[in-house]
């Protein structure tokens, strides 16, 4: 019991430390922008530039806060009894991300059989969106990601081909951490690709199993 409490305490302290480091830089940038905006010897153009910089930093801070909230919520399994047709779920994600991929001259393909998966649909969709947004930023223009799914025992296994390897899991991006925690909380598994050429892999429990 004491070991469990100690582990939870360590996890809480690590989370607070991560939040502090994540937010300290955009907060500092926002403060500097506002201090410049209050300078007495600024021209109108300088003042406008300072306010625009403050707005940009404020938006970055908002995005960081949203991501930290997603990280905190990702380990909550939600409604695990909910079931979704996997091809419909992945097509919904593809349509959401289509403008982003097309703007960078990239493609996102989905090859999926008609299988049911368990897990809260909204949480699973967000996890896929976070992961694929991260991966598409690593692609060169003209690159493509291919999601192919198949039944594997009592699970649906989704392979992502064309993505770059994840070299260091100790410093994995927060978007990947959101995806990992969400898939694991739903009763599945997550395996990033490595430098040996393996694909990124996601397992989700089959519906009705």
C-alpha positions as CSV (number, residue, x, y, z in Angstrom):
1,X,0.0,0.0,0.0
2,X,2.8,2.4,1.0
3,X,4.7,1.6,-2.2
4,X,1.6,2.4,-4.3
5,X,1.1,5.7,-2.5
6,X,4.8,6.6,-3.0
7,X,4.5,5.8,-6.7
8,X,1.4,7.9,-7.1
9,X,3.2,10.8,-5.3
10,X,6.2,10.5,-7.6
11,X,3.9,10.4,-10.6
12,X,2.0,13.6,-9.4
13,X,5.3,15.4,-8.7
14,X,6.6,14.4,-12.2
15,X,3.4,15.7,-13.8
16,X,3.6,19.0,-12.0
17,X,7.2,19.4,-13.0
18,X,6.4,18.6,-16.6
19,X,3.5,21.2,-16.6
20,X,5.9,23.8,-15.2
21,X,8.6,23.2,-17.8
22,X,6.0,23.0,-20.6
23,X,4.3,26.4,-19.7
24,X,7.3,28.4,-18.4
25,X,8.6,29.3,-21.9
26,X,5.3,30.6,-23.4
27,X,4.5,32.5,-20.2
28,X,7.9,34.2,-20.3
29,X,7.5,35.1,-24.0
30,X,4.0,36.5,-23.3
31,X,5.3,38.6,-20.4
32,X,8.1,40.0,-22.5
33,X,5.7,40.9,-25.3
34,X,3.5,42.8,-22.9
35,X,6.4,44.6,-21.3
36,X,7.5,45.8,-24.7
37,X,4.0,46.9,-25.5
38,X,4.1,49.2,-22.4
39,X,7.4,50.9,-23.5
40,X,6.9,54.7,-23.7
41,X,9.1,55.3,-26.8
42,X,7.3,53.0,-29.2
43,X,5.8,54.0,-32.5
44,X,2.4,52.9,-33.4
45,X,3.9,50.2,-35.6
46,X,6.1,48.9,-32.8
47,X,3.1,48.9,-30.4
48,X,1.1,46.9,-32.9
49,X,3.9,44.4,-33.4
50,X,4.2,43.9,-29.6
51,X,0.5,43.3,-29.3
52,X,0.5,40.8,-32.2
53,X,3.4,39.0,-30.6
54,X,1.6,38.9,-27.3
55,X,-1.5,37.4,-29.0
56,X,0.6,34.8,-30.7
57,X,2.3,33.8,-27.4
58,X,-1.1,33.8,-25.7
59,X,-2.4,31.3,-28.4
60,X,0.7,29.1,-27.9
61,X,0.1,29.1,-24.2
62,X,-3.6,28.1,-24.7
63,X,-2.5,25.3,-26.9
64,X,0.0,24.1,-24.3
65,X,-2.7,24.2,-21.6
66,X,-5.1,22.2,-23.9
67,X,-2.4,19.6,-24.5
68,X,-1.6,19.3,-20.8
69,X,-5.3,18.8,-20.1
70,X,-5.4,16.1,-22.7
71,X,-2.4,14.4,-21.1
72,X,-4.2,14.4,-17.7
73,X,-7.4,13.0,-19.2
74,X,-5.8,10.4,-21.5
75,X,-5.4,7.7,-18.8
76,X,-9.2,7.9,-18.1
77,X,-10.6,5.0,-20.1
78,X,-14.0,6.7,-20.5
79,X,-16.8,4.4,-21.7
80,X,-15.0,1.2,-22.6
81,X,-18.2,-0.6,-23.3
82,X,-18.8,1.7,-26.3
83,X,-18.2,0.1,-29.7
84,X,-17.4,1.6,-33.1
85,X,-16.8,0.3,-36.6
86,X,-13.1,0.8,-37.1
87,X,-13.3,1.9,-40.8
88,X,-15.8,4.5,-39.9
89,X,-13.7,5.8,-37.0
90,X,-10.5,6.0,-39.1
91,X,-12.3,7.6,-42.1
92,X,-13.7,10.2,-39.7
93,X,-10.1,10.9,-38.5
94,X,-8.9,11.0,-42.1
95,X,-11.5,13.6,-43.1
96,X,-10.6,15.7,-40.1
97,X,-6.9,15.7,-41.1
98,X,-7.3,15.9,-44.9
99,X,-6.9,19.7,-45.2
100,X,-3.7,19.5,-43.0
101,X,-2.2,16.7,-45.1
102,X,-3.1,18.3,-48.4
103,X,-1.7,21.7,-47.4
104,X,1.7,20.0,-47.0
105,X,1.4,17.9,-50.2
106,X,1.1,14.7,-48.1
107,X,-1.4,11.8,-48.3
108,X,-3.2,9.8,-45.6
109,X,-4.6,6.4,-46.8
110,X,-6.8,4.0,-44.8
111,X,-7.2,0.3,-45.5
112,X,-9.5,-1.4,-43.0
113,X,-11.9,-4.3,-42.8
114,X,-15.3,-4.1,-41.2
115,X,-14.5,-4.8,-37.6
116,X,-15.9,-3.5,-34.3
117,X,-13.5,-2.1,-31.7
118,X,-14.2,-1.3,-28.1
119,X,-13.5,2.0,-26.4
120,X,-15.0,5.5,-26.3
121,X,-15.2,6.7,-29.9
122,X,-14.4,10.4,-29.2
123,X,-11.3,9.6,-27.1
124,X,-10.0,7.1,-29.6
125,X,-10.5,9.6,-32.5
126,X,-8.7,12.3,-30.6
127,X,-5.8,10.0,-29.9
128,X,-5.5,9.1,-33.6
129,X,-5.7,12.8,-34.5
130,X,-2.9,13.8,-32.1
131,X,-0.7,10.9,-33.3
132,X,-1.2,11.5,-37.0
133,X,-0.8,15.3,-36.7
134,X,2.6,14.6,-35.1
135,X,3.6,12.1,-37.7
136,X,2.7,14.2,-40.7
137,X,4.9,17.0,-39.5
138,X,7.8,14.6,-39.7
139,X,7.1,13.8,-43.4
140,X,8.7,15.4,-46.3
141,X,6.5,17.0,-48.9
142,X,4.9,14.3,-51.1
143,X,5.2,11.7,-48.3
144,X,2.3,9.6,-47.2
145,X,1.1,7.6,-44.2
146,X,-0.8,4.3,-44.8
147,X,-3.1,2.9,-42.0
148,X,-3.9,-0.8,-42.5
149,X,-5.9,-2.8,-40.0
150,X,-6.5,-6.6,-39.5
151,X,-7.9,-8.8,-36.9
152,X,-5.2,-10.3,-34.6
153,X,-6.7,-12.7,-32.1
154,X,-9.1,-10.7,-29.9
155,X,-7.7,-7.4,-31.1
156,X,-7.7,-5.2,-34.1
157,X,-4.1,-4.3,-35.1
158,X,-3.5,-1.0,-36.9
159,X,-0.2,-0.6,-38.6
160,X,1.0,2.9,-39.7
161,X,3.5,2.7,-42.6
162,X,5.6,5.5,-44.0
163,X,6.1,7.2,-40.6
164,X,9.6,8.1,-39.4
165,X,11.0,6.1,-36.5
166,X,10.7,7.2,-32.9
167,X,14.4,7.2,-31.9
168,X,14.1,8.0,-28.2
169,X,11.1,7.0,-26.2
170,X,12.3,8.8,-23.1
171,X,11.7,12.1,-24.8
172,X,8.7,11.2,-26.9
173,X,6.5,14.1,-27.9
174,X,3.4,14.9,-25.8
175,X,1.1,14.1,-28.7
176,X,2.5,10.6,-28.7
177,X,2.1,10.4,-25.0
178,X,-1.6,11.3,-25.3
179,X,-2.1,8.6,-27.9
180,X,-0.2,6.0,-25.9
181,X,-2.2,6.6,-22.7
182,X,-5.5,6.7,-24.5
183,X,-5.0,3.4,-26.4
184,X,-3.7,1.6,-23.3
185,X,-6.6,3.0,-21.1
186,X,-9.0,1.5,-23.7
187,X,-7.4,-1.9,-23.1
188,X,-5.2,-1.8,-26.2
189,X,-1.5,-1.3,-26.8
190,X,0.8,1.1,-28.6
191,X,4.2,0.5,-30.2
192,X,6.1,3.4,-31.9
193,X,8.3,2.6,-34.9
194,X,12.0,2.2,-34.3
195,X,15.1,2.8,-36.3
196,X,15.2,-0.9,-37.4
197,X,12.3,-0.1,-39.8
198,X,9.4,-1.5,-37.9
199,X,6.0,0.2,-38.4
200,X,4.1,2.1,-35.8
201,X,1.5,-0.3,-34.3
202,X,-1.8,0.1,-32.4
203,X,-3.8,-2.7,-30.9
204,X,-7.4,-2.1,-29.9
205,X,-9.8,-4.7,-28.3
206,X,-12.4,-6.1,-30.7
207,X,-16.0,-5.2,-29.9
208,X,-18.0,-7.9,-28.3
209,X,-14.9,-9.7,-27.0
